[in-house]
Amino acid sequence: MVSPENRNYREIERLENALRELRGSPSTARETEAIREIGYEIAIAIREVGALLTNVGWEQSYAADRLARQETDES
């Protein structure tokens, strides 16, 4: 099973490769729009990775606080 982080990283890499290909050839109006769309998709994928990392950090800090409270209560 592929984790959401790995899926997003692979998607970002795919989009970056497509962007490189588009930039390497002369632009038409349609290609310019495709470049904008790829940039937008990359931004969304990066935002999702950031949200996942934020959730992981919050869960770890919550667990640490909970453990500290349990140790205090047991003392």
One Martini backbone bead per residue (centre of mass of N, CA, C, O) as a GRO file, in nm:
protein
   75
    1MET     BB    1   0.097   0.036   0.023
    2VAL     BB    2   0.055   0.371  -0.041
    3SER     BB    3   0.143   0.655   0.076
    4PRO     BB    4   0.053   0.980   0.065
    5GLU     BB    5   0.338   1.094   0.048
    6ASN     BB    6   0.442   0.921  -0.191
    7ARG     BB    7   0.225   1.004  -0.390
    8ASN     BB    8   0.294   1.308  -0.388
    9TYR     BB    9   0.591   1.290  -0.471
   10ARG     BB   10   0.536   1.152  -0.744
   11GLU     BB   11   0.354   1.374  -0.858
   12ILE     BB   12   0.558   1.603  -0.849
   13GLU     BB   13   0.762   1.469  -1.037
   14ARG     BB   14   0.577   1.444  -1.283
   15LEU     BB   15   0.515   1.750  -1.310
   16GLU     BB   16   0.806   1.848  -1.341
   17ASN     BB   17   0.862   1.693  -1.603
   18ALA     BB   18   0.639   1.826  -1.771
   19LEU     BB   19   0.748   2.113  -1.738
   20ARG     BB   20   1.021   2.070  -1.874
   21GLU     BB   21   0.907   1.992  -2.152
   22LEU     BB   22   0.751   2.255  -2.207
   23ARG     BB   23   1.002   2.450  -2.174
   24GLY     BB   24   1.176   2.309  -2.418
   25SER     BB   25   0.952   2.433  -2.596
   26PRO     BB   26   0.768   2.601  -2.784
   27SER     BB   27   0.513   2.826  -2.729
   28THR     BB   28   0.178   2.809  -2.665
   29ALA     BB   29  -0.116   2.879  -2.534
   30ARG     BB   30  -0.167   2.591  -2.431
   31GLU     BB   31   0.108   2.551  -2.286
   32THR     BB   32   0.080   2.783  -2.089
   33GLU     BB   33  -0.167   2.662  -1.946
   34ALA     BB   34  -0.028   2.399  -1.862
   35ILE     BB   35   0.183   2.530  -1.680
   36ARG     BB   36  -0.017   2.649  -1.481
   37GLU     BB   37  -0.152   2.383  -1.399
   38ILE     BB   38   0.099   2.244  -1.290
   39GLY     BB   39   0.165   2.452  -1.074
   40TYR     BB   40  -0.098   2.411  -0.919
   41GLU     BB   41  -0.060   2.106  -0.858
   42ILE     BB   42   0.200   2.136  -0.700
   43ALA     BB   43   0.086   2.317  -0.476
   44ILE     BB   44  -0.119   2.112  -0.371
   45ALA     BB   45   0.077   1.883  -0.302
   46ILE     BB   46   0.245   2.046  -0.101
   47ARG     BB   47   0.014   2.112   0.091
   48GLU     BB   48  -0.052   1.817   0.163
   49VAL     BB   49   0.220   1.747   0.287
   50GLY     BB   50   0.211   1.965   0.505
   51ALA     BB   51  -0.046   1.859   0.643
   52LEU     BB   52   0.066   1.583   0.718
   53LEU     BB   53   0.303   1.688   0.891
   54THR     BB   54   0.133   1.844   1.093
   55ASN     BB   55  -0.030   1.603   1.198
   56VAL     BB   56   0.209   1.442   1.302
   57GLY     BB   57   0.313   1.656   1.501
   58TRP     BB   58   0.056   1.673   1.670
   59GLU     BB   59   0.040   1.376   1.753
   60GLN     BB   60   0.315   1.369   1.897
   61SER     BB   61   0.259   1.596   2.106
   62TYR     BB   62   0.010   1.467   2.232
   63ALA     BB   63   0.149   1.206   2.326
   64ALA     BB   64   0.360   1.343   2.506
   65ASP     BB   65   0.161   1.486   2.697
   66ARG     BB   66   0.013   1.232   2.790
   67LEU     BB   67   0.257   1.090   2.911
   68ALA     BB   68   0.331   1.310   3.117
   69ARG     BB   69   0.061   1.296   3.273
   70GLN     BB   70   0.082   0.998   3.357
   71GLU     BB   71   0.346   1.027   3.517
   72THR     BB   72   0.234   1.237   3.719
   73ASP     BB   73  -0.007   1.064   3.828
   74GLU     BB   74   0.186   0.823   3.933
   75SER     BB   75   0.355   1.004   4.153
   0.00000   0.00000   0.00000
